[in-house]
Amino acid sequence: MNGNADKKWFGQEQNAHDVVLLGAGFLRHVKGVTTCLGRYIWQSFCQNIVAFDPLRRRQVRIAAKRLVPVKAWVNNDVTANEIARIALLRVLFLQGETHRAARHADEEATVMLARASIETAISGLFCIYVPEAEKSFNGEAFKRMPRLLAGFAESFGLTGAFDSAFDQLRSSSLPPVTEMVKKIKANGGGAGMGSLHTDFYDQISTLYIHSGPLTLLRHVHPKTQRTRERPYSAWSKRSAVHMSDAMVGLLAATIAGGGHPDIALFRRYMQVHYQVIRMPWGVIIPGLMVTRVNYRYLPDMVKLVLFLISKRKEGKSFSEADAEKFVDALCALASVDSADPTISPIADTFRKMLINPDSFEFQQNVSIWYVKLLICVVSQYHRAPQ
């Protein structure tokens, strides 16, 4: 520092130029921290207010409705492309219902409608990309008919009377959603889908639709174990609304094709809404963090993290003792026992990952906090009532 490294920083002989440089560096650091913090607060705020873009939404809806021709639909003559356009009408209807439910602060209805939008959009893409998809839809219709008539048949003692008749008409049926996505991608589609079915569809089904253990645990407080009639949120209403909007843009852009004049509008609309959607775990994990983290151990945890970071900068690898110490501090912060049978496999995996990261397929910038949050989640869903 200009030859004044041996002088006291705050003594009378300090170099003013060095002090200015130090102050400027500190201000740049503060500016970077406040910018990141402000961006995070703004994104968190935007995620929890109802999406409001009526002008662009109206423009997209009008353009999307033009893709559906006005004609008399005949079941025997309908093609796969026409079925996809009917799916677009369904997605447009679900979009309006999702916005209406969100305006009435009905979270359960909003999320369920968004899930229906995902499933309908995937069905439309299946019709566009998979050859002879119309046969699968016709076969699925004949497959569902006996179920619709089951109650009528049982009332008149005709159980199973319609099964053989419809089995003769059924040539094929629709595969599950996961298989539909695989076939779409195998036939060159799904460019804008990403991992839509795994990141959103499966998680929403597990947490909202199916009455499994994770759905029922939403009625139990994570810390006090007290039950309540209104379930805790597992996804934000804004993300659900954005999802319904994004599905309209995705399916409309696929049906329109590259040469359509509104293709840029559809793609932009889909990208704007899809990129701000949070996964359900992004809502669950922060809530569990608030209720499960023991903040008494936070200073020790920060010191240990800084020590490990400095060790990594020096090019040194973590020893087994370092990994053991870090996992123990992590479990203490998360209020869990590393020897618990439900936690020990995760703790052992994380120890191995710290000691030899090259043997695991993960990005080098993986967040340590994510693993800590994962431990919180797993411990919560395996915690015995007190």
C-alpha positions as CSV (number, residue, x, y, z in Angstrom):
1,M,0.0,0.0,0.0
2,N,2.4,2.6,-1.3
3,G,5.1,1.6,1.1
4,N,3.0,2.4,4.2
5,A,2.1,-1.2,5.3
6,D,4.2,-0.8,8.5
7,K,2.3,2.3,9.7
8,K,-0.8,2.3,11.8
9,W,-4.0,2.6,9.9
10,F,-5.6,4.8,12.4
11,G,-2.5,6.6,13.7
12,Q,-1.3,10.0,12.9
13,E,1.1,8.7,10.2
14,Q,-1.5,6.9,8.1
15,N,-1.5,7.5,4.3
16,A,-4.7,9.4,3.3
17,H,-4.6,7.7,-0.1
18,D,-4.8,4.3,1.4
19,V,-7.7,5.3,3.6
20,V,-9.5,6.6,0.6
21,L,-8.9,3.3,-1.3
22,L,-10.1,1.4,1.7
23,G,-13.2,3.5,2.0
24,A,-14.0,3.1,-1.7
25,G,-13.6,-0.6,-1.5
26,F,-15.9,-0.8,1.5
27,L,-18.5,1.3,-0.2
28,R,-18.4,-1.0,-3.3
29,H,-18.8,-4.0,-1.0
30,V,-21.8,-2.4,0.7
31,K,-23.3,-1.4,-2.6
32,G,-23.0,-5.0,-3.9
33,V,-24.6,-6.4,-0.7
34,T,-27.5,-3.9,-0.8
35,T,-28.1,-4.5,-4.5
36,C,-28.3,-8.3,-4.0
37,L,-30.5,-7.8,-0.9
38,G,-32.7,-5.4,-2.7
39,R,-33.1,-7.7,-5.7
40,Y,-34.0,-10.6,-3.4
41,I,-36.6,-8.5,-1.5
42,W,-38.1,-7.3,-4.7
43,Q,-38.3,-10.8,-6.2
44,S,-39.8,-12.1,-2.9
45,F,-42.4,-9.3,-3.0
46,C,-43.3,-10.0,-6.6
47,Q,-43.7,-13.7,-5.9
48,N,-46.4,-13.0,-3.4
49,I,-48.7,-10.6,-5.2
50,V,-51.3,-11.6,-7.8
51,A,-50.0,-11.3,-11.4
52,F,-51.5,-8.2,-13.0
53,D,-50.9,-7.7,-16.7
54,P,-54.4,-7.4,-18.2
55,L,-53.4,-5.6,-21.4
56,R,-50.8,-8.2,-22.5
57,R,-52.9,-11.1,-21.3
58,R,-55.9,-9.8,-23.4
59,Q,-53.7,-9.4,-26.4
60,V,-52.3,-13.0,-26.0
61,R,-55.8,-14.5,-25.4
62,I,-57.3,-12.8,-28.5
63,A,-54.3,-14.0,-30.7
64,A,-54.6,-17.5,-29.2
65,K,-58.3,-17.8,-29.9
66,R,-57.6,-17.1,-33.6
67,L,-55.7,-20.3,-33.7
68,V,-58.9,-22.3,-33.0
69,P,-61.1,-22.4,-36.2
70,V,-64.8,-22.1,-35.8
71,K,-66.2,-25.3,-37.2
72,A,-68.5,-28.3,-36.5
73,W,-66.3,-30.9,-34.8
74,V,-66.9,-34.5,-35.9
75,N,-65.3,-37.1,-33.7
76,N,-64.5,-39.5,-36.4
77,D,-62.8,-36.9,-38.6
78,V,-60.9,-35.0,-35.9
79,T,-57.1,-34.9,-36.3
80,A,-54.4,-34.6,-33.7
81,N,-53.7,-31.0,-34.6
82,E,-57.4,-30.2,-34.0
83,I,-57.3,-31.9,-30.7
84,A,-54.3,-29.7,-29.7
85,R,-56.3,-26.6,-30.6
86,I,-59.2,-27.8,-28.4
87,A,-56.6,-28.3,-25.6
88,L,-55.6,-24.6,-26.2
89,L,-59.2,-23.6,-25.6
90,R,-59.2,-25.6,-22.4
91,V,-55.9,-23.9,-21.3
92,L,-57.4,-20.5,-22.0
93,F,-60.5,-21.3,-19.9
94,L,-58.3,-22.6,-17.1
95,Q,-56.2,-19.4,-17.2
96,G,-59.3,-17.3,-16.6
97,E,-60.4,-19.6,-13.8
98,T,-57.0,-19.5,-12.2
99,H,-56.9,-15.7,-12.2
100,R,-60.4,-15.6,-10.7
101,A,-59.5,-18.0,-7.9
102,A,-56.4,-16.0,-7.1
103,R,-58.4,-12.7,-6.9
104,H,-60.6,-14.4,-4.3
105,A,-57.5,-15.6,-2.4
106,D,-58.4,-19.3,-2.8
107,E,-55.0,-20.9,-2.8
108,E,-56.1,-24.5,-3.1
109,A,-58.3,-23.8,-6.1
110,T,-55.6,-21.7,-7.7
111,V,-53.0,-24.4,-7.4
112,M,-55.3,-27.2,-8.6
113,L,-56.3,-25.1,-11.7
114,A,-52.6,-24.4,-12.5
115,R,-51.9,-28.2,-12.3
116,A,-54.8,-28.8,-14.7
117,S,-53.3,-26.2,-17.0
118,I,-49.9,-28.1,-17.0
119,E,-51.6,-31.4,-17.8
120,T,-53.7,-30.0,-20.6
121,A,-50.7,-28.2,-22.2
122,I,-48.7,-31.5,-22.1
123,S,-51.7,-33.3,-23.7
124,G,-51.8,-30.6,-26.5
125,L,-48.0,-31.0,-27.1
126,F,-48.5,-34.7,-27.2
127,C,-51.0,-34.3,-30.0
128,I,-48.6,-32.1,-32.0
129,Y,-45.4,-34.1,-31.8
130,V,-46.4,-37.7,-31.3
131,P,-47.5,-39.5,-34.5
132,E,-51.1,-40.9,-34.5
133,A,-51.9,-39.3,-31.2
134,E,-55.5,-39.0,-32.2
135,K,-55.8,-42.8,-32.0
136,S,-54.6,-42.7,-28.4
137,F,-57.1,-40.1,-27.6
138,N,-60.0,-42.1,-29.1
139,G,-58.8,-45.2,-27.3
140,E,-58.7,-43.3,-24.1
141,A,-62.3,-42.1,-24.6
142,F,-63.5,-45.7,-25.0
143,K,-61.4,-46.7,-21.9
144,R,-63.1,-44.1,-19.7
145,M,-66.6,-44.9,-20.8
146,P,-67.1,-48.0,-18.7
147,R,-66.0,-46.0,-15.6
148,L,-68.6,-43.4,-16.4
149,L,-71.3,-46.0,-16.8
150,A,-70.2,-48.2,-13.8
151,G,-72.7,-46.6,-11.4
152,F,-75.5,-47.0,-13.9
153,A,-74.6,-50.6,-14.6
154,E,-74.4,-51.5,-10.9
155,S,-77.8,-50.0,-10.2
156,F,-79.4,-52.3,-12.8
157,G,-77.3,-55.3,-12.0
158,L,-75.3,-55.0,-15.2
159,T,-71.8,-54.9,-13.7
160,G,-69.2,-55.4,-16.4
161,A,-71.7,-55.5,-19.2
162,F,-70.1,-52.5,-21.1
163,D,-66.5,-53.6,-20.6
164,S,-66.3,-56.1,-23.4
165,A,-68.1,-53.8,-25.8
166,F,-65.8,-50.8,-25.3
167,D,-62.7,-53.1,-25.2
168,Q,-63.4,-54.0,-28.8
169,L,-63.5,-50.4,-29.8
170,R,-60.4,-49.4,-27.9
171,S,-57.2,-49.6,-30.0
172,S,-54.8,-47.7,-27.7
173,S,-54.9,-45.3,-24.8
174,L,-53.0,-42.3,-23.5
175,P,-49.8,-43.0,-21.5
176,P,-49.2,-41.3,-18.1
177,V,-48.0,-37.7,-18.1
178,T,-44.3,-38.7,-17.5
179,E,-44.4,-41.1,-20.5
180,M,-46.2,-38.4,-22.6
181,V,-43.3,-36.0,-21.9
182,K,-40.7,-38.6,-22.8
183,K,-42.5,-39.3,-26.2
184,I,-42.8,-35.5,-26.8
185,K,-39.0,-35.1,-26.3
186,A,-38.2,-38.2,-28.3
187,N,-40.1,-36.7,-31.3
188,G,-38.2,-33.4,-31.2
189,G,-40.6,-31.4,-29.0
190,G,-40.5,-30.0,-25.5
191,A,-38.0,-27.2,-26.2
192,G,-39.7,-24.8,-23.8
193,M,-40.9,-27.4,-21.3
194,G,-37.7,-28.0,-19.3
195,S,-38.5,-30.3,-16.4
196,L,-42.1,-29.1,-16.2
197,H,-43.5,-32.5,-15.1
198,T,-41.0,-33.2,-12.4
199,D,-40.4,-29.7,-11.0
200,F,-44.1,-28.7,-10.8
201,Y,-46.6,-31.3,-11.9
202,D,-45.4,-34.2,-9.7
203,Q,-44.8,-31.9,-6.7
204,I,-48.2,-30.2,-7.0
205,S,-49.9,-33.6,-7.3
206,T,-48.0,-34.9,-4.2
207,L,-48.7,-31.8,-2.1
208,Y,-52.2,-30.8,-3.1
209,I,-54.1,-33.4,-5.2
210,H,-53.4,-36.8,-3.7
211,S,-54.3,-37.2,-0.1
212,G,-51.0,-38.8,0.9
213,P,-48.8,-38.1,3.9
214,L,-47.3,-34.9,2.6
215,T,-50.7,-33.4,1.8
216,L,-52.0,-34.3,5.3
217,L,-48.9,-33.0,7.0
218,R,-49.7,-29.5,5.7
219,H,-52.4,-29.5,8.4
220,V,-49.8,-30.0,11.1
221,H,-47.6,-27.2,12.5
222,P,-43.9,-28.1,11.9
223,K,-42.8,-27.1,15.4
224,T,-45.7,-27.4,17.8
225,Q,-47.2,-30.4,16.0
226,R,-50.7,-28.9,16.5
227,T,-53.3,-29.4,13.8
228,R,-55.3,-26.8,12.1
229,E,-58.2,-26.8,9.6
230,R,-56.6,-24.5,7.0
231,P,-53.4,-26.1,5.6
232,Y,-50.1,-24.4,5.3
233,S,-49.1,-23.1,2.0
234,A,-46.9,-25.3,-0.2
235,W,-46.9,-23.0,-3.3
236,S,-47.6,-19.4,-3.9
237,K,-50.7,-18.2,-5.6
238,R,-48.6,-15.9,-7.8
239,S,-46.5,-18.8,-9.1
240,A,-49.7,-20.8,-9.9
241,V,-51.1,-17.8,-11.8
242,H,-47.8,-17.4,-13.7
243,M,-47.9,-21.1,-14.5
244,S,-51.4,-20.9,-16.1
245,D,-50.2,-17.9,-18.2
246,A,-47.0,-19.7,-19.2
247,M,-49.0,-22.7,-20.4
248,V,-51.1,-20.5,-22.7
249,G,-47.9,-19.1,-24.3
250,L,-46.2,-22.5,-24.6
251,L,-49.1,-24.3,-26.3
252,A,-50.1,-21.3,-28.5
253,A,-46.5,-20.9,-29.7
254,T,-46.2,-24.6,-30.5
255,I,-49.5,-24.6,-32.5
256,A,-48.7,-21.4,-34.3
257,G,-45.3,-22.5,-35.6
258,G,-42.3,-20.5,-36.7
259,G,-43.9,-18.6,-39.5
260,H,-46.9,-17.2,-37.6
261,P,-47.0,-13.4,-37.1
262,D,-47.8,-13.9,-33.3
263,I,-45.1,-16.4,-32.6
264,A,-42.8,-13.8,-30.9
265,L,-45.7,-12.6,-28.8
266,F,-46.5,-16.1,-27.6
267,R,-42.9,-17.0,-26.8
268,R,-42.2,-13.8,-25.0
269,Y,-45.3,-14.2,-22.9
270,M,-44.4,-17.7,-22.0
271,Q,-40.8,-16.8,-21.1
272,V,-41.7,-13.8,-19.0
273,H,-44.1,-15.8,-16.8
274,Y,-42.2,-19.1,-16.7
275,Q,-38.9,-17.6,-15.5
276,V,-40.5,-16.1,-12.3
277,I,-42.2,-19.3,-11.1
278,R,-40.9,-20.8,-7.9
279,M,-40.9,-24.5,-7.2
280,P,-43.1,-25.7,-4.4
281,W,-40.0,-26.6,-2.3
282,G,-38.9,-23.0,-2.6
283,V,-42.0,-22.1,-0.5
284,I,-41.9,-25.1,1.9
285,I,-38.2,-24.9,2.8
286,P,-38.1,-21.3,4.0
287,G,-41.1,-21.9,6.2
288,L,-39.4,-24.9,7.8
289,M,-36.3,-22.9,8.3
290,V,-38.1,-20.3,10.3
291,T,-39.6,-22.9,12.6
292,R,-36.7,-25.4,12.9
293,V,-33.4,-23.5,12.9
294,N,-31.7,-23.1,16.2
295,Y,-30.2,-19.7,15.8
296,R,-27.9,-20.1,18.9
297,Y,-25.6,-22.2,16.8
298,L,-25.6,-19.7,13.9
299,P,-22.4,-17.8,14.9
300,D,-20.4,-21.0,15.3
301,M,-21.7,-22.2,12.0
302,V,-20.6,-18.9,10.3
303,K,-17.1,-19.2,11.8
304,L,-16.8,-22.8,10.6
305,V,-18.0,-21.9,7.1
306,L,-15.5,-19.1,6.8
307,F,-12.7,-21.4,8.0
308,L,-13.6,-24.0,5.4
309,I,-13.8,-21.4,2.7
310,S,-10.3,-20.1,3.6
311,K,-9.0,-23.6,3.5
312,R,-10.5,-24.2,0.1
313,K,-8.9,-21.0,-1.2
314,E,-5.5,-22.2,0.0
315,G,-6.0,-25.3,-2.2
316,K,-6.4,-27.7,0.8
317,S,-9.0,-30.5,0.8
318,F,-11.3,-31.1,3.7
319,S,-10.3,-33.8,6.1
320,E,-12.6,-36.3,7.7
321,A,-12.5,-34.3,10.9
322,D,-13.5,-31.1,9.1
323,A,-16.4,-32.9,7.4
324,E,-17.5,-34.4,10.7
325,K,-17.3,-31.1,12.4
326,F,-19.3,-29.4,9.7
327,V,-22.1,-32.0,9.6
328,D,-22.4,-31.9,13.3
329,A,-22.7,-28.1,13.3
330,L,-25.2,-28.3,10.5
331,C,-27.4,-30.8,12.3
332,A,-27.2,-28.7,15.5
333,L,-28.3,-25.6,13.6
334,A,-31.2,-27.6,12.0
335,S,-32.2,-29.0,15.4
336,V,-31.8,-32.6,14.3
337,D,-29.6,-35.5,15.4
338,S,-27.1,-36.8,12.9
339,A,-27.4,-40.3,14.4
340,D,-31.1,-40.4,13.6
341,P,-31.8,-43.2,11.1
342,T,-33.7,-40.9,8.8
343,I,-30.9,-38.3,8.9
344,S,-27.7,-40.4,9.0
345,P,-27.8,-41.4,5.2
346,I,-28.0,-37.7,4.2
347,A,-25.3,-36.8,6.7
348,D,-23.0,-39.6,5.5
349,T,-23.5,-38.6,1.9
350,F,-22.7,-35.0,2.7
351,R,-19.5,-36.0,4.5
352,K,-18.3,-38.0,1.5
353,M,-19.2,-35.1,-0.8
354,L,-17.1,-32.7,1.3
355,I,-14.1,-35.0,1.5
356,N,-14.1,-36.0,-2.2
357,P,-16.3,-33.7,-4.2
358,D,-15.1,-35.1,-7.6
359,S,-16.8,-38.4,-7.0
360,F,-20.2,-36.8,-6.9
361,E,-22.1,-35.2,-9.8
362,F,-22.9,-31.8,-8.5
363,Q,-21.9,-28.2,-9.5
364,Q,-19.0,-26.6,-7.7
365,N,-21.1,-23.7,-6.6
366,V,-23.7,-25.9,-4.9
367,S,-25.1,-24.0,-1.8
368,I,-24.3,-25.4,1.6
369,W,-27.5,-23.9,2.8
370,Y,-29.5,-26.1,0.3
371,V,-28.2,-29.3,2.0
372,K,-29.0,-27.8,5.4
373,L,-32.6,-27.1,4.2
374,L,-32.9,-30.6,2.8
375,I,-32.0,-32.0,6.2
376,C,-34.7,-29.8,7.8
377,V,-37.3,-31.1,5.3
378,V,-36.5,-34.7,5.7
379,S,-36.4,-34.4,9.5
380,Q,-39.7,-32.6,9.6
381,Y,-41.5,-35.3,7.6
382,H,-40.1,-38.1,9.8
383,R,-40.5,-36.4,13.1
384,A,-42.6,-38.1,15.7
385,P,-45.3,-36.1,17.5
386,Q,-44.3,-34.9,20.9
